[in-house]
């Protein structure tokens, strides 16, 4: 899971998602998805990019890894 929140830095979210997604395409046994807290929907990033989240943080199966910026 890659955690999004209002004002997130685009590079900090998109780069890990791309790496995980490419690994999945090459046979890795996991799924990359964007998650948000407290709700899903459109999240506006620091430089006004807009991403839609796949799920709410804590929903679905427990992720092996959560990527978030500090």
C-alpha positions, 0 to 999 in steps of 0.5 A, spaced: 500 500 500 502 507 498 499 512 503 496 518 500 493 524 504 492 531 502 498 535 500 503 528 499 509 529 495 507 526 488 514 523 487 514 520 494 507 516 492 508 515 484 515 512 484 514 506 489 507 505 486 511 504 479 516 499 482 511 495 486 506 495 480 512 493 475 514 487 480 507 485 480 507 485 472 513 481 472 510 475 477 511 478 484 505 475 488 502 482 491 498 487 489 500 495 489 495 500 491 493 507 493 490 507 500 488 514 503 486 516 510 481 518 513 477 516 506 478 514 499 476 518 493 480 524 489 486 526 493 490 533 491 498 532 492 503 538 493 503 540 486 496 540 485 496 533 481 490 529 483 490 521 484 484 517 486 485 512 491 483 504 491 481 503 498 481 506 505 487 505 509 486 499 514 481 496 509 482 489 505 487 484 507 493 487 511 499 489 507 506 487 507 508 494 506 506 501 507 509 506 503 508 513 506 512 519 507 514 523 513 
